């Protein structure tokens, strides 16, 4: 589902790169919040893709 949106895919790559930087910088609470937001966004996009058909 998500592979069809190039803009969303690029956004998520940048989002997770920032997340990785925060983990490396030992900012674990912010990283956990970002991970939860990222997983929720991916789930919402997938749900819209499934119900759109």
N, CA, C and O atoms as a Tripos MOL2 file, in Angstrom:
@<TRIPOS>MOLECULE
protein
  212   211    53     0     0
PROTEIN
NO_CHARGES

@<TRIPOS>ATOM
      1 N           0.8200   -1.1950    0.0000 N.3       1 UNK1
      2 CA          0.0000    0.0000    0.0000 C.3       1 UNK1
      3 C           0.8660    1.2610    0.0000 C.2       1 UNK1
      4 O           0.6580    2.1710   -0.8030 O.2       1 UNK1
      5 N           1.8430    1.3000    0.9190 N.am      2 UNK2
      6 CA          2.6130    2.5320    1.0650 C.3       2 UNK2
      7 C           3.5430    2.7670   -0.1120 C.2       2 UNK2
      8 O           3.9320    3.9070   -0.3680 O.2       2 UNK2
      9 N           3.9100    1.7100   -0.8360 N.am      3 UNK3
     10 CA          4.8320    1.8540   -1.9390 C.3       3 UNK3
     11 C           4.2700    2.6690   -3.0890 C.2       3 UNK3
     12 O           5.0220    3.1080   -3.9590 O.2       3 UNK3
     13 N           2.9730    2.8770   -3.1100 N.am      4 UNK4
     14 CA          2.3560    3.6200   -4.1950 C.3       4 UNK4
     15 C           2.5420    5.1270   -4.0420 C.2       4 UNK4
     16 O           2.4160    5.8630   -5.0210 O.2       4 UNK4
     17 N           2.8360    5.5910   -2.8460 N.am      5 UNK5
     18 CA          3.0400    7.0150   -2.6100 C.3       5 UNK5
     19 C           4.5290    7.2920   -2.4260 C.2       5 UNK5
     20 O           5.1070    6.9730   -1.3870 O.2       5 UNK5
     21 N           5.1370    7.8860   -3.4390 N.am      6 UNK6
     22 CA          6.5720    8.1770   -3.3650 C.3       6 UNK6
     23 C           6.8520    9.2550   -2.3300 C.2       6 UNK6
     24 O           7.8550    9.1820   -1.6190 O.2       6 UNK6
     25 N           5.9910   10.2410   -2.2360 N.am      7 UNK7
     26 CA          6.1930   11.3320   -1.2850 C.3       7 UNK7
     27 C           6.1520   10.7930    0.1430 C.2       7 UNK7
     28 O           7.0070   11.1300    0.9630 O.2       7 UNK7
     29 N           5.1630    9.9600    0.4360 N.am      8 UNK8
     30 CA          5.0610    9.3920    1.7770 C.3       8 UNK8
     31 C           6.2620    8.5040    2.0900 C.2       8 UNK8
     32 O           6.7700    8.5200    3.2110 O.2       8 UNK8
     33 N           6.7130    7.7360    1.1150 N.am      9 UNK9
     34 CA          7.8710    6.8620    1.3230 C.3       9 UNK9
     35 C           9.1230    7.6720    1.6350 C.2       9 UNK9
     36 O           9.8770    7.3170    2.5400 O.2       9 UNK9
     37 N           9.3540    8.7550    0.8990 N.am     10 UNK10
     38 CA         10.5150    9.6130    1.1570 C.3      10 UNK10
     39 C          10.3850   10.2640    2.5340 C.2      10 UNK10
     40 O          11.3640   10.3610    3.2740 O.2      10 UNK10
     41 N           9.1810   10.7070    2.8720 N.am     11 UNK11
     42 CA          8.9560   11.2990    4.1890 C.3      11 UNK11
     43 C           9.2850   10.3100    5.2990 C.2      11 UNK11
     44 O           9.9210   10.6750    6.2880 O.2      11 UNK11
     45 N           8.8560    9.0550    5.1430 N.am     12 UNK12
     46 CA          9.1080    8.0610    6.1840 C.3      12 UNK12
     47 C          10.5900    7.7140    6.2830 C.2      12 UNK12
     48 O          11.0840    7.4510    7.3800 O.2      12 UNK12
     49 N          11.3050    7.7060    5.1700 N.am     13 UNK13
     50 CA         12.7500    7.4550    5.2160 C.3      13 UNK13
     51 C          13.4420    8.5620    6.0030 C.2      13 UNK13
     52 O          14.2900    8.2820    6.8510 O.2      13 UNK13
     53 N          13.0900    9.8090    5.7310 N.am     14 UNK14
     54 CA         13.6790   10.9310    6.4630 C.3      14 UNK14
     55 C          13.2930   10.8660    7.9430 C.2      14 UNK14
     56 O          14.1230   11.0890    8.8240 O.2      14 UNK14
     57 N          12.0250   10.5590    8.1960 N.am     15 UNK15
     58 CA         11.5200   10.4530    9.5680 C.3      15 UNK15
     59 C          12.3040    9.4040   10.3520 C.2      15 UNK15
     60 O          12.7250    9.6560   11.4810 O.2      15 UNK15
     61 N          12.5020    8.2140    9.7470 N.am     16 UNK16
     62 CA         13.2150    7.1530   10.4470 C.3      16 UNK16
     63 C          14.7150    7.4180   10.5210 C.2      16 UNK16
     64 O          15.3700    6.9130   11.4320 O.2      16 UNK16
     65 N          15.2780    8.1860    9.6030 N.am     17 UNK17
     66 CA         16.6810    8.5840    9.7110 C.3      17 UNK17
     67 C          16.8690    9.5050   10.9180 C.2      17 UNK17
     68 O          17.8420    9.3720   11.6610 O.2      17 UNK17
     69 N          15.9420   10.4280   11.1080 N.am     18 UNK18
     70 CA         15.9830   11.2910   12.2870 C.3      18 UNK18
     71 C          15.8160   10.4530   13.5500 C.2      18 UNK18
     72 O          16.4890   10.6930   14.5540 O.2      18 UNK18
     73 N          14.9300    9.4820   13.4990 N.am     19 UNK19
     74 CA         14.7260    8.5750   14.6260 C.3      19 UNK19
     75 C          16.0200    7.8360   14.9710 C.2      19 UNK19
     76 O          16.3800    7.7300   16.1430 O.2      19 UNK19
     77 N          16.7110    7.3300   13.9680 N.am     20 UNK20
     78 CA         17.9810    6.6420   14.1940 C.3      20 UNK20
     79 C          19.0060    7.5810   14.8230 C.2      20 UNK20
     80 O          19.7270    7.1860   15.7390 O.2      20 UNK20
     81 N          19.0770    8.8100   14.3420 N.am     21 UNK21
     82 CA         19.9890    9.7910   14.9270 C.3      21 UNK21
     83 C          19.6710   10.0180   16.4040 C.2      21 UNK21
     84 O          20.5840   10.1040   17.2260 O.2      21 UNK21
     85 N          18.3830   10.1150   16.7480 N.am     22 UNK22
     86 CA         18.0020   10.3310   18.1450 C.3      22 UNK22
     87 C          18.3900    9.1510   19.0210 C.2      22 UNK22
     88 O          18.7980    9.3390   20.1670 O.2      22 UNK22
     89 N          18.2680    7.9390   18.4960 N.am     23 UNK23
     90 CA         18.6790    6.7570   19.2650 C.3      23 UNK23
     91 C          20.1910    6.7820   19.4860 C.2      23 UNK23
     92 O          20.6680    6.5110   20.5880 O.2      23 UNK23
     93 N          20.9380    7.1070   18.4360 N.am     24 UNK24
     94 CA         22.3970    7.1740   18.5590 C.3      24 UNK24
     95 C          22.8030    8.2720   19.5410 C.2      24 UNK24
     96 O          23.7770    8.1160   20.2780 O.2      24 UNK24
     97 N          22.0630    9.3790   19.5550 N.am     25 UNK25
     98 CA         22.3570   10.4940   20.4540 C.3      25 UNK25
     99 C          21.8240   10.2600   21.8630 C.2      25 UNK25
    100 O          21.9080   11.1460   22.7130 O.2      25 UNK25
    101 N          21.2750    9.0710   22.1160 N.am     26 UNK26
    102 CA         20.7770    8.6780   23.4350 C.3      26 UNK26
    103 C          19.5880    9.5310   23.8960 C.2      26 UNK26
    104 O          19.4530    9.8420   25.0790 O.2      26 UNK26
    105 N          18.7470    9.8950   22.9570 N.am     27 UNK27
    106 CA         17.4930   10.6060   23.2600 C.3      27 UNK27
    107 C          16.3440    9.6090   23.1280 C.2      27 UNK27
    108 O          15.4990    9.7340   22.2410 O.2      27 UNK27
    109 N          16.3230    8.6310   24.0100 N.am     28 UNK28
    110 CA         15.4630    7.4670   23.8350 C.3      28 UNK28
    111 C          13.9670    7.7590   23.9900 C.2      28 UNK28
    112 O          13.1570    7.1520   23.2910 O.2      28 UNK28
    113 N          13.5830    8.6680   24.8850 N.am     29 UNK29
    114 CA         12.1520    8.9400   25.0440 C.3      29 UNK29
    115 C          11.5750    9.6140   23.8040 C.2      29 UNK29
    116 O          10.4930    9.2450   23.3460 O.2      29 UNK29
    117 N          12.2800   10.5910   23.2620 N.am     30 UNK30
    118 CA         11.8140   11.2470   22.0380 C.3      30 UNK30
    119 C          11.7680   10.2250   20.9080 C.2      30 UNK30
    120 O          10.8390   10.2290   20.0990 O.2      30 UNK30
    121 N          12.7760    9.3470   20.8510 N.am     31 UNK31
    122 CA         12.8150    8.3210   19.8150 C.3      31 UNK31
    123 C          11.6250    7.3740   19.9400 C.2      31 UNK31
    124 O          11.0530    6.9640   18.9300 O.2      31 UNK31
    125 N          11.2480    7.0250   21.1590 N.am     32 UNK32
    126 CA         10.0950    6.1330   21.3390 C.3      32 UNK32
    127 C           8.8060    6.8090   20.8930 C.2      32 UNK32
    128 O           7.9550    6.1700   20.2740 O.2      32 UNK32
    129 N           8.6520    8.0910   21.2000 N.am     33 UNK33
    130 CA          7.4700    8.8220   20.7400 C.3      33 UNK33
    131 C           7.4330    8.8720   19.2130 C.2      33 UNK33
    132 O           6.3840    8.6610   18.6030 O.2      33 UNK33
    133 N           8.5910    9.1520   18.5990 N.am     34 UNK34
    134 CA          8.6440    9.2050   17.1330 C.3      34 UNK34
    135 C           8.3380    7.8450   16.5210 C.2      34 UNK34
    136 O           7.6570    7.7620   15.4990 O.2      34 UNK34
    137 N           8.8370    6.7780   17.1410 N.am     35 UNK35
    138 CA          8.5770    5.4370   16.6190 C.3      35 UNK35
    139 C           7.0820    5.1200   16.6830 C.2      35 UNK35
    140 O           6.5230    4.5500   15.7460 O.2      35 UNK35
    141 N           6.4450    5.4860   17.7810 N.am     36 UNK36
    142 CA          5.0070    5.2480   17.9120 C.3      36 UNK36
    143 C           4.2240    6.0480   16.8710 C.2      36 UNK36
    144 O           3.2800    5.5300   16.2740 O.2      36 UNK36
    145 N           4.6090    7.2990   16.6510 N.am     37 UNK37
    146 CA          3.9380    8.1300   15.6490 C.3      37 UNK37
    147 C           4.1480    7.5530   14.2560 C.2      37 UNK37
    148 O           3.2080    7.4840   13.4640 O.2      37 UNK37
    149 N           5.3780    7.1370   13.9510 N.am     38 UNK38
    150 CA          5.6650    6.5600   12.6400 C.3      38 UNK38
    151 C           4.8780    5.2870   12.3740 C.2      38 UNK38
    152 O           4.3540    5.0900   11.2780 O.2      38 UNK38
    153 N           4.7980    4.4230   13.3810 N.am     39 UNK39
    154 CA          4.0380    3.1780   13.1910 C.3      39 UNK39
    155 C           2.5520    3.4670   13.0290 C.2      39 UNK39
    156 O           1.8740    2.8150   12.2350 O.2      39 UNK39
    157 N           2.0420    4.4430   13.7790 N.am     40 UNK40
    158 CA          0.6350    4.8160   13.6360 C.3      40 UNK40
    159 C           0.3530    5.3950   12.2530 C.2      40 UNK40
    160 O          -0.6580    5.0530   11.6390 O.2      40 UNK40
    161 N           1.2260    6.2610   11.7570 N.am     41 UNK41
    162 CA          1.0490    6.8260   10.4150 C.3      41 UNK41
    163 C           1.0420    5.7360    9.3490 C.2      41 UNK41
    164 O           0.2090    5.7590    8.4430 O.2      41 UNK41
    165 N           1.9720    4.7770    9.4530 N.am     42 UNK42
    166 CA          2.0150    3.6900    8.4800 C.3      42 UNK42
    167 C           0.7540    2.8410    8.5490 C.2      42 UNK42
    168 O           0.2340    2.4150    7.5180 O.2      42 UNK42
    169 N           0.2590    2.5940    9.7600 N.am     43 UNK43
    170 CA         -0.9650    1.8010    9.9100 C.3      43 UNK43
    171 C          -2.1730    2.5260    9.3230 C.2      43 UNK43
    172 O          -3.0310    1.9000    8.7010 O.2      43 UNK43
    173 N          -2.2420    3.8350    9.5170 N.am     44 UNK44
    174 CA         -3.3570    4.6150    8.9670 C.3      44 UNK44
    175 C          -3.3260    4.6010    7.4490 C.2      44 UNK44
    176 O          -4.3580    4.4180    6.8040 O.2      44 UNK44
    177 N          -2.1320    4.7960    6.8720 N.am     45 UNK45
    178 CA         -2.0120    4.7820    5.4080 C.3      45 UNK45
    179 C          -2.3870    3.4090    4.8570 C.2      45 UNK45
    180 O          -3.0830    3.3180    3.8460 O.2      45 UNK45
    181 N          -1.9320    2.3410    5.5130 N.am     46 UNK46
    182 CA         -2.2900    0.9940    5.0670 C.3      46 UNK46
    183 C          -3.7840    0.7450    5.1860 C.2      46 UNK46
    184 O          -4.3800    0.1300    4.3010 O.2      46 UNK46
    185 N          -4.4010    1.2160    6.2690 N.am     47 UNK47
    186 CA         -5.8370    1.0350    6.4320 C.3      47 UNK47
    187 C          -6.6150    1.7570    5.3380 C.2      47 UNK47
    188 O          -7.5730    1.2090    4.7920 O.2      47 UNK47
    189 N          -6.2060    2.9940    5.0120 N.am     48 UNK48
    190 CA         -6.8760    3.7150    3.9330 C.3      48 UNK48
    191 C          -6.7170    2.9530    2.6070 C.2      48 UNK48
    192 O          -7.6470    2.8930    1.8020 O.2      48 UNK48
    193 N          -5.5430    2.3800    2.3940 N.am     49 UNK49
    194 CA         -5.3200    1.6160    1.1650 C.3      49 UNK49
    195 C          -6.1970    0.3880    1.0720 C.2      49 UNK49
    196 O          -6.7080    0.0620    0.0000 O.2      49 UNK49
    197 N          -6.3750   -0.2960    2.1920 N.am     50 UNK50
    198 CA         -7.1940   -1.5110    2.1900 C.3      50 UNK50
    199 C          -8.6650   -1.1660    1.9930 C.2      50 UNK50
    200 O          -9.3500   -1.8160    1.2030 O.2      50 UNK50
    201 N          -9.1620   -0.1540    2.7000 N.am     51 UNK51
    202 CA        -10.5760    0.1690    2.6250 C.3      51 UNK51
    203 C         -10.9410    0.9560    1.3690 C.2      51 UNK51
    204 O         -12.1170    1.0780    1.0280 O.2      51 UNK51
    205 N          -9.9280    1.4910    0.6820 N.am     52 UNK52
    206 CA        -10.1690    2.2420   -0.5530 C.3      52 UNK52
    207 C         -10.5950    1.3090   -1.6860 C.2      52 UNK52
    208 O         -11.3480    1.7040   -2.5760 O.2      52 UNK52
    209 N         -10.1080    0.0730   -1.6430 N.am     53 UNK53
    210 CA        -10.3980   -0.8800   -2.7350 C.3      53 UNK53
    211 C         -11.8400   -1.2850   -2.7870 C.2      53 UNK53
    212 O         -12.2290   -2.0760   -3.6470 O.2      53 UNK53
@<TRIPOS>BOND
     1     1     2 1
     2     2     3 1
     3     3     4 2
     4     3     5 am
     5     5     6 1
     6     6     7 1
     7     7     8 2
     8     7     9 am
     9     9    10 1
    10    10    11 1
    11    11    12 2
    12    11    13 am
    13    13    14 1
    14    14    15 1
    15    15    16 2
    16    15    17 am
    17    17    18 1
    18    18    19 1
    19    19    20 2
    20    19    21 am
    21    21    22 1
    22    22    23 1
    23    23    24 2
    24    23    25 am
    25    25    26 1
    26    26    27 1
    27    27    28 2
    28    27    29 am
    29    29    30 1
    30    30    31 1
    31    31    32 2
    32    31    33 am
    33    33    34 1
    34    34    35 1
    35    35    36 2
    36    35    37 am
    37    37    38 1
    38    38    39 1
    39    39    40 2
    40    39    41 am
    41    41    42 1
    42    42    43 1
    43    43    44 2
    44    43    45 am
    45    45    46 1
    46    46    47 1
    47    47    48 2
    48    47    49 am
    49    49    50 1
    50    50    51 1
    51    51    52 2
    52    51    53 am
    53    53    54 1
    54    54    55 1
    55    55    56 2
    56    55    57 am
    57    57    58 1
    58    58    59 1
    59    59    60 2
    60    59    61 am
    61    61    62 1
    62    62    63 1
    63    63    64 2
    64    63    65 am
    65    65    66 1
    66    66    67 1
    67    67    68 2
    68    67    69 am
    69    69    70 1
    70    70    71 1
    71    71    72 2
    72    71    73 am
    73    73    74 1
    74    74    75 1
    75    75    76 2
    76    75    77 am
    77    77    78 1
    78    78    79 1
    79    79    80 2
    80    79    81 am
    81    81    82 1
    82    82    83 1
    83    83    84 2
    84    83    85 am
    85    85    86 1
    86    86    87 1
    87    87    88 2
    88    87    89 am
    89    89    90 1
    90    90    91 1
    91    91    92 2
    92    91    93 am
    93    93    94 1
    94    94    95 1
    95    95    96 2
    96    95    97 am
    97    97    98 1
    98    98    99 1
    99    99   100 2
   100    99   101 am
   101   101   102 1
   102   102   103 1
   103   103   104 2
   104   103   105 am
   105   105   106 1
   106   106   107 1
   107   107   108 2
   108   107   109 am
   109   109   110 1
   110   110   111 1
   111   111   112 2
   112   111   113 am
   113   113   114 1
   114   114   115 1
   115   115   116 2
   116   115   117 am
   117   117   118 1
   118   118   119 1
   119   119   120 2
   120   119   121 am
   121   121   122 1
   122   122   123 1
   123   123   124 2
   124   123   125 am
   125   125   126 1
   126   126   127 1
   127   127   128 2
   128   127   129 am
   129   129   130 1
   130   130   131 1
   131   131   132 2
   132   131   133 am
   133   133   134 1
   134   134   135 1
   135   135   136 2
   136   135   137 am
   137   137   138 1
   138   138   139 1
   139   139   140 2
   140   139   141 am
   141   141   142 1
   142   142   143 1
   143   143   144 2
   144   143   145 am
   145   145   146 1
   146   146   147 1
   147   147   148 2
   148   147   149 am
   149   149   150 1
   150   150   151 1
   151   151   152 2
   152   151   153 am
   153   153   154 1
   154   154   155 1
   155   155   156 2
   156   155   157 am
   157   157   158 1
   158   158   159 1
   159   159   160 2
   160   159   161 am
   161   161   162 1
   162   162   163 1
   163   163   164 2
   164   163   165 am
   165   165   166 1
   166   166   167 1
   167   167   168 2
   168   167   169 am
   169   169   170 1
   170   170   171 1
   171   171   172 2
   172   171   173 am
   173   173   174 1
   174   174   175 1
   175   175   176 2
   176   175   177 am
   177   177   178 1
   178   178   179 1
   179   179   180 2
   180   179   181 am
   181   181   182 1
   182   182   183 1
   183   183   184 2
   184   183   185 am
   185   185   186 1
   186   186   187 1
   187   187   188 2
   188   187   189 am
   189   189   190 1
   190   190   191 1
   191   191   192 2
   192   191   193 am
   193   193   194 1
   194   194   195 1
   195   195   196 2
   196   195   197 am
   197   197   198 1
   198   198   199 1
   199   199   200 2
   200   199   201 am
   201   201   202 1
   202   202   203 1
   203   203   204 2
   204   203   205 am
   205   205   206 1
   206   206   207 1
   207   207   208 2
   208   207   209 am
   209   209   210 1
   210   210   211 1
   211   211   212 2
@<TRIPOS>SUBSTRUCTURE
     1 UNK1         2 RESIDUE 1 A UNK
     2 UNK2         6 RESIDUE 1 A UNK
     3 UNK3        10 RESIDUE 1 A UNK
     4 UNK4        14 RESIDUE 1 A UNK
     5 UNK5        18 RESIDUE 1 A UNK
     6 UNK6        22 RESIDUE 1 A UNK
     7 UNK7        26 RESIDUE 1 A UNK
     8 UNK8        30 RESIDUE 1 A UNK
     9 UNK9        34 RESIDUE 1 A UNK
    10 UNK10       38 RESIDUE 1 A UNK
    11 UNK11       42 RESIDUE 1 A UNK
    12 UNK12       46 RESIDUE 1 A UNK
    13 UNK13       50 RESIDUE 1 A UNK
    14 UNK14       54 RESIDUE 1 A UNK
    15 UNK15       58 RESIDUE 1 A UNK
    16 UNK16       62 RESIDUE 1 A UNK
    17 UNK17       66 RESIDUE 1 A UNK
    18 UNK18       70 RESIDUE 1 A UNK
    19 UNK19       74 RESIDUE 1 A UNK
    20 UNK20       78 RESIDUE 1 A UNK
    21 UNK21       82 RESIDUE 1 A UNK
    22 UNK22       86 RESIDUE 1 A UNK
    23 UNK23       90 RESIDUE 1 A UNK
    24 UNK24       94 RESIDUE 1 A UNK
    25 UNK25       98 RESIDUE 1 A UNK
    26 UNK26      102 RESIDUE 1 A UNK
    27 UNK27      106 RESIDUE 1 A UNK
    28 UNK28      110 RESIDUE 1 A UNK
    29 UNK29      114 RESIDUE 1 A UNK
    30 UNK30      118 RESIDUE 1 A UNK
    31 UNK31      122 RESIDUE 1 A UNK
    32 UNK32      126 RESIDUE 1 A UNK
    33 UNK33      130 RESIDUE 1 A UNK
    34 UNK34      134 RESIDUE 1 A UNK
    35 UNK35      138 RESIDUE 1 A UNK
    36 UNK36      142 RESIDUE 1 A UNK
    37 UNK37      146 RESIDUE 1 A UNK
    38 UNK38      150 RESIDUE 1 A UNK
    39 UNK39      154 RESIDUE 1 A UNK
    40 UNK40      158 RESIDUE 1 A UNK
    41 UNK41      162 RESIDUE 1 A UNK
    42 UNK42      166 RESIDUE 1 A UNK
    43 UNK43      170 RESIDUE 1 A UNK
    44 UNK44      174 RESIDUE 1 A UNK
    45 UNK45      178 RESIDUE 1 A UNK
    46 UNK46      182 RESIDUE 1 A UNK
    47 UNK47      186 RESIDUE 1 A UNK
    48 UNK48      190 RESIDUE 1 A UNK
    49 UNK49      194 RESIDUE 1 A UNK
    50 UNK50      198 RESIDUE 1 A UNK
    51 UNK51      202 RESIDUE 1 A UNK
    52 UNK52      206 RESIDUE 1 A UNK
    53 UNK53      210 RESIDUE 1 A UNK
